Amino acid sequence: MVANQITKSHFPLAVHFANPEQQVEAGKLGMWLFLATEILLFGGLFVAYAIFHHLHPELFKAAHRFLDVKLGAINTVVLLFSSLTVVLAIHAAQKNKTHLIVLNLVITLVCAGTFLVIKYFEYTHKFHAGLLPGYFFTNATVPSPDQAHVFFGIYFMMTGLHGLHVVIGMIVLLWLLVRALKGQFGEQYYLPLELGGLYWHLVDVIWIFLFPLLYLIR
Amino acid sequence: MVANHLEEEESYLTSKKGIASWLFTLDHKRIGIMYLASIMFFFLVGGLFAILLRVELWTAGDTIVKAKQYNQLFTLHGAIMVFLVIIPGIPASLGNFVLPLQLGAKDVAFPRLNLMSYYIYVIGAIVALSSLLVGAVDTGWTFYTPYSITTDGGVVVMVMAAFILGFSSILTGVNFISTVHKLRAPGMTWFRMPLFIWGIYATAIIQIMATPVLAITLLLLVIERVVKVGIFDPQLGGDPVLFQHFFWFYSHPAVYIMILPGMAVISELITTFSQKRIFGYKPIAYSSIAIAIISFLVWGHHMFVSGQSELVGMIFSALTFLVAIPSGVKMFNWAATMYQGSVSLATPMLWAMGFFLLFAIGGLTGCFLGTLSVDVHLHDTYFVVAHFHYVMVGGTFMAFMGGIFYWWPKITGKMYNEKMGVWSVILVVLGFNLTFFVQFIMGAQGMPRRYYHYLDQFQIYHQISTVGSFLLGFGFLFSIITLLVSLKYGKKAPPNPWHAATFEWTETASPPIEHNFHHQPISTKGPYEYDQIA
């Protein structure tokens, strides 16, 4: 609505807020609450993981060897680096450097894309090897193949839901990029960058839990 | 307090015109009204299914439908009433309208998010109804596995609808919590907030903490059904009881998402119509939070006979009784508020009195069911059906109606016919007790719930219940007619017809202007200081 008229020195204060501080604080609180719900959403999957890991510890140990630790590790580094570039984009906004905001957002987007490409290769490998959930599981080389599908069911759901969040994150980043290109962010106003950044950190943090739980079982 | 010039400015209802000004509105008041209309529509749809169920039960065996359709009917009735009516119910409609006004704010913290959550609700509702095209669901609203992964019909569609509706609920919760934290009027400390806000706030906490768990559970159920992933399906090494744990971890707190806003409304009604400062403000406020916390610790009482260990059963049973304490705190404080107050038995207060009676019965029978040994006998009987209808309809819905009648003059600017209002309460309370009290009796005698067939000895109870359901349905229709008639024939409402002391009555006209207040209201005293109203 007001988006078109924003300049670097202008904070788009909504009518129902008394001052910019109130709007910024409300926005941040809302985002943190939303992130809490996201963690609870994944929480259900973590509980399912814990229960089935407890029921079949040996199975989890055996099945996890079929995941590629190297690719998982690369993806961890890629995501961690992208979290840094998001912070740098916010920093650039505080310094009024639009080109740096744009550059950092582009790097973040490239990282996100890289993550998905690597994930695509991992998934393709699993598809070919028949390492799939439930009825679709056809791999015979896994020890106790009649139950190993449970691990891959959990693997695909956890990484799949996380992957979906990466895609949503990319949409958010793209939207931020468009607004940054229009010069809407500056030292007066960078709240959307901060909120989008918070979301992107969450995507990163969840992966940091997924990686050891799925790839590094001891 | 309210100067005459307030009434001359155009209200939020007339300031903008045309259908688009409603569909794209960011005004919390208009969004509240859109919710109210949608919720009432689905209430009538769900109610129609209820009447069909009761007609079917007039005789044992086939009366108007076959067993399969009967299962589909009670599933639709339950799913619509739970997910489309009672859970959004008070918070999304009255909460949206009243919460910013009571806080002295111009709107909720995120108006666009607010409109979005309404449209997510609409999409969820459409998806839910479209399950009828795929084949109606017959699992009951609880979608228990393994039945829900083996039965035919649109389980996936209905479950996705509940998933989508959960999102709407989460966004509303996020919005309300942020609003309460950041948009309180100058001087409005936490303990100067009206108790309605405390109740809605506690509800919002449960909404954002419990709903995501339901979301992931439903997602798992969909995936289980589509790709056979082996989480809940025992044939694939899954655990069907895990579904029950996940489901009730949400759905028990959800029961308090339903009742807490009802209690929140009752707190306003009791004190306003007693014209006396509420007795025990802080205990009532804290008890809302206490209920919200305890609600997360009692889910296992739905699974006393699901193969849970005896020790776990005992712990959940003991924790369940804890809920009675904050609920009792509220009941006794309300009673004490009325003591020596100038009680006026206007329609909203009568709804509150109805709530008192029915919620007391519903709450106490909940203690029966929380008792381990008694529950083994009563589990899955009509006793349970009667219990939760006493709480959900007798409690929440009575409070909802009371709230609608209370805020109606503020929302529409019209007074309804008081006599018709009184009669609607009488009809509903009579019809309700006729319908559901006998269900306690037949439940205790062993009539199982969700059966379309029954032994001859239960026929008289079923027939009394069916007669009652017609009276109850008529009562609700009559109340809605009372309200709608007032739109055309009602007298113009003054700014503060009930002599209430909260901002929405003292600081703005009926109906309010678009941005609620001409001047930022400032809070200098508690919300129920009736002797200090000009």
Interface residues (C-beta under 8 A of the other chain):
Chain A: A14 V15 H16 F17 A18 Q22 E25 A26 L29 G30 L33 F34 A36 T37 E38 L40 L41 F42 G43 G44 L45 V47 A48 I51 F52 P133 G134 Y135 F136 D146 Q147 H149 V150 G153 I154 F156 M157 L161
Chain B: A105 K106 D107 V108 A109 F110 P111 L113 I170 G173 V174 N175 I177 S178 T179 H181 K182 L183 I208 M209 T211 P212 V213 A215 I216 T217 L219 L220 I223 V227 K228 V229 G230 I231 D233 L236 G237 G238 D239 L242 F246 H515 Q520
